[in-house]
Amino acid sequence: MSIIRTESLAVGYGDKVVVDQVAIDALKGQIVCLLGPNGSGKTTILRTLAGLLSSVKGTVFINNEDLSSINQQKLAKMLAVVLTERPTPGLMTVFDIAAMGRYPHTGFFGKLTQTDIDVTMDALRMVHADYLAHRYFSELSDGEKQKVMIARAIVQEPELIILDEPTIHLNVKHKIKVISILKKMSKEKGITVVLSLHEIDLALKSCDTVLLVKDGKILDYGFPEDVIKENTIKELYDINTARYNDFLGTIELYNQCKDSVFIFGGAGSGTRLYRALTKRGYGIDTGIIHENDVDYFVAQSIGANIISEKPFEKISNETYANALKFIKKAGIIIDAGFAIGKNNEQNLSLLIEAIKTGKVIYSMRLKDEAKRLFDRTHLSQFTDKLIYCDSISDIVEKLSLEKCP
């Protein structure tokens, strides 16, 4: 059975529609995420779902009951809300704040029973905040405050929790903690969660359903694996200087530089170099990389020129010749320290050809490793032809003294 669903819902203020045709249907224990740019109407949708705003038209149902017909006492046992605004409670402790969630379950005088105290402490333990119980709420960090607000929502023992940007202003550690708490809560307690996020990767990896909102319209709704794609993310956020990568679930800055560095990559060895040099204004040619390699996906996202080979196939003579052309015209060449296997052995031959051109080649390998590789081809004298760098910052520093042609 649906915990929350909408029917022909339009949200807004008075008669003004902000977002039309909002379709949500969430089952017990599901996490539904709203994604979209600032000002797209996500908060208006959430406030309407929570009953804090009246719908312009259409209906919100909670457990098949029209939200507008549910009395506040009953609704408080069904629904908890965590908004971006936090209380300023003065000298109230964390326990006091969390225990406020028991209000729908206490008697006329609001006195806490031992059961209420136990439920409150259990909720604080669930969000890993029980050690803060006697601290003043006002003394906490943003991440700690957010955990306490989620605990207060859990204390209500609702079937549904609605959260507006619960990860806003939090550092990476606390973002992950908050999302982990919500996932655990939905799984163990069967609580349905509807929230808004700005982090695309967190939505993809933690939510059951996503709703894409932009310019008063719902662009798409469904499984995040079906909905969150390069083209839809580009349209949703009007991204022109970066690309969302479907395979990795990341956004890469687009490389628009003309003068190029050639990078020998593969097996993920080139990814950090692609990003570091893109930031610093270097165009990138890279190869020879198989089309199922992580370096291929990252290089594709940043707009690098890739000399590639089909997955699991040995490098063809045609591909090799194409790569050699780029090597010969390259001003700067970098060996990212790629691993060598049966299908990309010709990359070692290509590196040797690059050395023969007499160009400066920077390498991320250890010198002993390079010697072992060249010994395989009886060309150990080439070991001293590379300039060895022990970090990307070392390469960047050396490149600052060079100029692309």
C-alpha positions as CSV (number, residue, x, y, z in Angstrom):
1,M,0.0,0.0,0.0
2,S,1.2,3.5,-0.8
3,I,2.2,5.5,2.3
4,I,2.1,8.8,0.4
5,R,0.7,9.4,-3.1
6,T,-0.5,12.4,-5.1
7,E,-3.3,12.8,-7.6
8,S,-3.4,15.6,-10.2
9,L,-1.3,17.7,-7.7
10,A,-0.3,21.3,-8.4
11,V,1.6,23.2,-5.7
12,G,2.1,26.9,-5.2
13,Y,0.8,29.9,-3.2
14,G,-2.8,30.9,-3.4
15,D,-3.9,30.5,-7.0
16,K,-0.4,30.7,-8.3
17,V,1.0,27.4,-9.5
18,V,4.7,26.8,-8.9
19,V,4.9,23.2,-10.0
20,D,2.2,21.3,-11.8
21,Q,1.4,17.6,-12.2
22,V,3.4,16.4,-9.2
23,A,3.2,12.6,-9.3
24,I,4.5,10.7,-6.3
25,D,3.7,7.2,-5.1
26,A,5.9,5.9,-2.3
27,L,5.6,2.5,-0.6
28,K,6.5,1.6,3.0
29,G,10.3,1.9,3.6
30,Q,11.0,3.7,0.3
31,I,13.2,6.8,-0.1
32,V,12.0,9.3,-2.6
33,C,14.4,12.1,-3.6
34,L,13.6,15.5,-5.3
35,L,16.4,16.8,-7.5
36,G,16.6,20.2,-9.2
37,P,18.2,23.6,-9.2
38,N,17.5,26.2,-6.6
39,G,14.2,27.9,-7.1
40,S,12.7,25.0,-9.0
41,G,9.9,24.4,-6.5
42,K,11.3,21.4,-4.5
43,T,10.6,23.1,-1.1
44,T,7.1,24.1,-2.2
45,I,6.4,20.5,-3.1
46,L,7.7,19.2,0.2
47,R,5.7,21.8,2.3
48,T,2.6,20.8,0.4
49,L,3.2,17.1,1.0
50,A,3.7,17.9,4.7
51,G,0.4,19.8,4.9
52,L,2.2,23.1,5.6
53,L,0.9,24.6,2.4
54,S,-2.5,23.9,0.8
55,S,-2.4,22.5,-2.7
56,V,-3.5,24.7,-5.6
57,K,-5.3,21.7,-7.0
58,G,-5.3,18.0,-6.7
59,T,-4.9,15.8,-3.6
60,V,-2.2,14.4,-1.3
61,F,-3.0,11.1,0.3
62,I,-1.3,9.6,3.3
63,N,-2.4,6.0,3.9
64,N,-5.2,6.6,1.4
65,E,-6.6,9.4,3.5
66,D,-6.9,12.9,2.1
67,L,-4.2,14.9,3.9
68,S,-6.5,18.0,4.2
69,S,-9.0,15.9,6.2
70,I,-6.6,14.4,8.8
71,N,-6.6,16.2,12.1
72,Q,-3.3,17.5,13.5
73,Q,-3.1,15.1,16.4
74,K,-3.5,12.1,14.1
75,L,-1.2,13.6,11.4
76,A,1.6,14.1,14.0
77,K,1.6,10.4,14.6
78,M,1.8,9.6,10.9
79,L,4.1,12.3,9.6
80,A,7.3,14.0,10.8
81,V,9.0,17.0,9.1
82,V,12.6,18.2,9.1
83,L,13.0,21.6,7.5
84,T,16.1,23.6,6.8
85,E,15.2,26.1,9.5
86,R,16.4,24.8,12.9
87,P,15.0,25.8,16.3
88,T,16.9,28.3,18.5
89,P,16.0,26.8,21.9
90,G,18.3,28.7,24.2
91,L,19.3,26.4,27.0
92,M,17.4,23.3,25.9
93,T,19.5,20.1,25.9
94,V,19.7,17.6,23.0
95,F,17.5,15.2,24.9
96,D,14.9,18.0,25.4
97,I,14.9,18.7,21.7
98,A,14.6,15.1,20.7
99,A,11.9,14.4,23.3
100,M,9.7,17.1,21.7
101,G,8.9,14.5,19.1
102,R,7.0,12.6,21.7
103,Y,4.3,15.3,22.0
104,P,1.7,13.4,19.9
105,H,2.0,10.5,22.3
106,T,2.0,12.2,25.7
107,G,-1.0,13.1,27.8
108,F,-2.6,16.5,28.2
109,F,0.2,17.8,30.4
110,G,2.9,16.5,28.1
111,K,4.7,14.6,30.9
112,L,7.2,12.0,29.6
113,T,6.8,8.4,30.8
114,Q,9.7,6.0,31.0
115,T,8.6,4.6,27.7
116,D,8.9,8.1,26.1
117,I,12.4,8.5,27.7
118,D,13.4,5.1,26.3
119,V,12.1,5.8,22.8
120,T,13.9,9.2,22.8
121,M,17.2,7.6,23.9
122,D,16.8,4.8,21.3
123,A,16.3,7.4,18.6
124,L,19.5,9.3,19.7
125,R,21.4,6.0,19.7
126,M,20.1,5.3,16.2
127,V,21.6,8.5,14.9
128,H,24.8,8.1,17.0
129,A,24.0,11.1,19.1
130,D,23.2,9.6,22.5
131,Y,26.5,10.8,23.9
132,L,25.2,14.3,23.2
133,A,22.0,13.9,25.2
134,H,23.0,16.3,28.0
135,R,24.7,18.9,25.8
136,Y,23.0,22.2,25.0
137,F,21.6,22.0,21.4
138,S,22.9,25.5,20.6
139,E,26.5,24.3,21.3
140,L,26.4,21.6,18.6
141,S,27.9,21.6,15.1
142,D,25.7,21.7,12.1
143,G,26.1,18.0,11.5
144,E,25.3,17.2,15.1
145,K,22.2,19.4,15.0
146,Q,21.0,17.7,11.9
147,K,21.3,14.3,13.5
148,V,19.3,15.5,16.5
149,M,16.6,16.8,14.3
150,I,16.3,13.5,12.6
151,A,16.2,11.8,16.0
152,R,13.3,14.1,17.0
153,A,11.5,13.0,13.8
154,I,12.1,9.3,14.6
155,V,10.9,9.8,18.2
156,Q,7.4,10.7,16.7
157,E,7.3,7.1,15.4
158,P,5.8,8.2,12.1
159,E,5.2,6.2,9.0
160,L,6.6,9.1,6.8
161,I,9.4,11.6,7.3
162,I,9.7,14.6,4.9
163,L,13.1,16.4,4.9
164,D,14.1,19.6,3.0
165,E,17.8,19.4,2.1
166,P,19.0,17.5,5.1
167,T,22.6,17.6,3.9
168,I,22.8,21.3,3.3
169,H,25.8,23.0,5.0
170,L,27.2,19.6,6.1
171,N,30.8,18.4,5.4
172,V,31.3,15.2,3.5
173,K,31.5,13.0,6.7
174,H,28.2,14.3,8.0
175,K,26.5,14.1,4.6
176,I,27.3,10.4,4.4
177,K,26.2,9.9,8.0
178,V,22.9,11.6,7.5
179,I,22.1,9.6,4.4
180,S,23.2,6.3,6.1
181,I,20.9,7.1,9.0
182,L,18.0,7.6,6.7
183,K,18.7,4.4,4.8
184,K,19.0,2.4,8.0
185,M,15.8,4.0,9.3
186,S,13.8,3.2,6.2
187,K,15.1,-0.4,6.1
188,E,14.8,-1.3,9.8
189,K,11.8,0.7,10.8
190,G,10.0,0.7,7.5
191,I,9.7,4.5,7.5
192,T,9.0,6.1,4.2
193,V,11.3,9.1,3.4
194,V,10.7,12.0,1.0
195,L,13.6,14.4,0.8
196,S,15.3,16.9,-1.4
197,L,19.0,16.8,-2.2
198,H,21.6,18.6,-4.3
199,E,24.1,15.7,-4.4
200,I,23.4,13.7,-7.5
201,D,25.7,10.9,-6.5
202,L,24.0,10.5,-3.1
203,A,20.6,10.4,-4.8
204,L,21.7,7.8,-7.2
205,K,23.3,5.5,-4.6
206,S,20.8,5.8,-1.8
207,C,17.3,6.6,-3.1
208,D,14.7,4.2,-4.5
209,T,13.0,6.9,-6.7
210,V,13.9,10.3,-7.9
211,L,11.7,13.2,-9.1
212,L,13.5,15.8,-11.4
213,V,12.0,19.3,-11.0
214,K,12.8,22.3,-13.1
215,D,11.0,25.5,-14.1
216,G,7.7,24.5,-12.7
217,K,7.7,21.1,-14.4
218,I,8.4,17.5,-13.6
219,L,11.1,16.4,-16.1
220,D,11.1,12.8,-15.1
221,Y,10.2,10.4,-12.3
222,G,11.3,6.8,-11.6
223,F,14.3,4.6,-10.7
224,P,17.4,6.8,-10.4
225,E,19.3,4.3,-12.5
226,D,16.8,5.0,-15.3
227,V,16.3,8.7,-14.8
228,I,19.8,10.1,-13.8
229,K,21.6,10.2,-17.1
230,E,24.0,12.6,-18.9
231,N,21.4,14.3,-21.0
232,T,18.8,14.7,-18.3
233,I,21.3,16.1,-15.8
234,K,22.5,18.5,-18.4
235,E,19.0,19.7,-19.0
236,L,18.1,19.8,-15.4
237,Y,21.0,22.0,-14.3
238,D,21.8,23.7,-17.6
239,I,25.3,22.4,-17.4
240,N,27.5,23.5,-20.3
241,T,31.0,23.4,-18.8
242,A,30.9,19.9,-17.3
243,R,29.5,16.5,-18.1
244,Y,27.7,14.0,-15.9
245,N,29.2,10.5,-16.4
246,D,26.5,7.8,-16.3
247,F,29.0,5.0,-15.7
248,L,30.8,6.5,-12.7
249,G,28.0,8.7,-11.4
250,T,30.3,11.8,-11.3
251,I,30.5,15.2,-12.9
252,E,33.7,16.1,-14.7
253,L,34.7,19.6,-15.8
254,Y,34.8,19.8,-19.6
255,N,38.3,20.5,-21.1
256,Q,38.1,23.3,-23.7
257,C,41.8,23.8,-24.0
258,K,43.5,23.6,-27.4
259,D,47.2,22.9,-26.7
260,S,47.5,19.3,-25.7
261,V,49.5,17.0,-23.5
262,F,49.7,13.3,-24.6
263,I,49.1,11.0,-21.6
264,F,49.7,7.2,-21.7
265,G,46.9,6.0,-19.6
266,G,44.9,2.8,-18.8
267,A,43.6,0.8,-15.9
268,G,42.7,4.0,-14.1
269,S,46.2,5.4,-14.1
270,G,45.3,8.5,-16.1
271,T,42.2,9.7,-14.3
272,R,43.8,11.9,-11.6
273,L,46.2,13.4,-14.3
274,Y,43.2,14.2,-16.6
275,R,41.5,16.1,-13.8
276,A,44.6,17.8,-12.5
277,L,45.7,19.0,-16.0
278,T,42.2,20.0,-17.0
279,K,42.1,22.3,-14.0
280,R,45.3,23.9,-15.0
281,G,44.5,24.7,-18.6
282,Y,46.1,21.8,-20.5
283,G,44.3,20.1,-23.4
284,I,44.5,16.3,-23.3
285,D,45.2,13.6,-25.8
286,T,45.3,10.1,-24.4
287,G,45.7,6.5,-25.4
288,I,45.7,3.7,-26.2
289,I,42.8,2.9,-23.9
290,H,40.2,0.2,-24.1
291,E,36.6,1.4,-24.2
292,N,35.7,-0.4,-21.0
293,D,38.5,1.2,-18.9
294,V,37.7,3.7,-16.2
295,D,40.2,6.1,-17.8
296,Y,38.1,6.0,-21.0
297,F,34.9,7.1,-19.2
298,V,36.6,9.9,-17.4
299,A,38.5,11.1,-20.5
300,Q,35.3,11.0,-22.5
301,S,33.5,13.1,-19.9
302,I,36.1,15.8,-19.8
303,G,36.2,16.0,-23.6
304,A,39.8,14.6,-24.1
305,N,40.8,13.3,-27.5
306,I,41.0,9.5,-27.0
307,I,42.8,6.9,-29.1
308,S,40.9,3.9,-28.1
309,E,40.4,0.2,-28.8
310,K,37.4,-2.1,-28.4
311,P,37.0,-3.8,-25.1
312,F,39.1,-7.0,-24.5
313,E,40.7,-6.7,-28.0
314,K,44.4,-6.4,-28.7
315,I,45.5,-3.1,-30.0
316,S,45.2,-3.1,-33.8
317,N,47.9,-1.9,-36.2
318,E,45.5,0.9,-37.3
319,T,44.9,2.1,-33.8
320,Y,48.7,2.0,-33.1
321,A,49.5,4.0,-36.1
322,N,46.9,6.6,-35.2
323,A,48.3,6.9,-31.7
324,L,51.8,7.3,-33.1
325,K,50.7,10.3,-35.1
326,F,49.6,12.0,-31.9
327,I,52.8,11.1,-30.2
328,K,54.9,12.7,-32.9
329,K,53.1,16.0,-32.8
330,A,52.8,16.1,-29.0
331,G,54.7,18.9,-27.1
332,I,54.5,17.2,-23.8
333,I,54.3,13.4,-23.1
334,I,53.4,11.8,-19.8
335,D,53.5,8.1,-18.8
336,A,50.8,7.7,-16.2
337,G,52.3,4.4,-15.1
338,F,49.7,2.3,-16.9
339,A,49.6,-1.5,-16.2
340,I,50.6,-3.7,-19.1
341,G,48.8,-6.9,-20.1
342,K,48.3,-9.0,-23.1
343,N,45.8,-6.7,-24.7
344,N,47.8,-3.5,-24.4
345,E,51.4,-4.7,-24.8
346,Q,51.7,-2.4,-27.8
347,N,51.4,0.6,-25.5
348,L,55.0,-0.3,-24.3
349,S,56.2,-0.3,-27.9
350,L,54.4,3.1,-28.3
351,L,56.2,4.5,-25.3
352,I,59.5,3.3,-26.7
353,E,58.7,5.1,-30.0
354,A,57.9,8.2,-28.0
355,I,61.3,8.0,-26.3
356,K,63.0,7.6,-29.7
357,T,61.6,10.9,-30.8
358,G,63.9,12.5,-28.3
359,K,61.0,14.3,-26.6
360,V,60.9,14.9,-22.8
361,I,58.7,12.3,-21.2
362,Y,57.5,12.5,-17.6
363,S,56.7,9.2,-15.9
364,M,54.7,8.3,-12.8
365,R,56.6,4.9,-12.5
366,L,59.3,4.0,-10.1
367,K,62.6,3.8,-12.0
368,D,63.1,0.1,-11.1
369,E,59.7,-0.7,-12.6
370,A,60.6,1.1,-15.8
371,K,63.9,-0.8,-16.0
372,R,62.0,-4.1,-15.7
373,L,59.7,-3.1,-18.5
374,F,62.5,-2.1,-20.8
375,D,64.5,-5.2,-20.0
376,R,61.6,-7.2,-21.5
377,T,62.4,-5.6,-24.9
378,H,66.2,-5.6,-24.3
379,L,66.2,-1.8,-24.2
380,S,67.2,-1.1,-20.7
381,Q,69.2,1.9,-21.9
382,F,65.9,3.7,-22.3
383,T,65.4,3.6,-18.5
384,D,67.3,6.9,-18.1
385,K,65.4,8.6,-20.9
386,L,62.4,9.2,-18.7
387,I,62.0,12.0,-16.1
388,Y,60.6,10.3,-13.0
389,C,58.0,12.1,-10.9
390,D,56.8,10.8,-7.5
391,S,53.5,12.7,-7.5
392,I,51.0,14.6,-9.6
393,S,52.1,17.9,-8.0
394,D,55.7,17.1,-9.1
395,I,54.5,16.7,-12.7
396,V,52.5,19.9,-12.5
397,E,55.5,21.8,-11.2
398,K,57.7,20.5,-14.0
399,L,55.1,21.2,-16.6
400,S,54.9,24.8,-15.5
401,L,58.3,25.2,-16.9
402,E,57.2,23.8,-20.3
403,K,55.0,25.2,-23.0
404,C,52.8,23.3,-25.3
405,P,53.5,24.1,-29.0
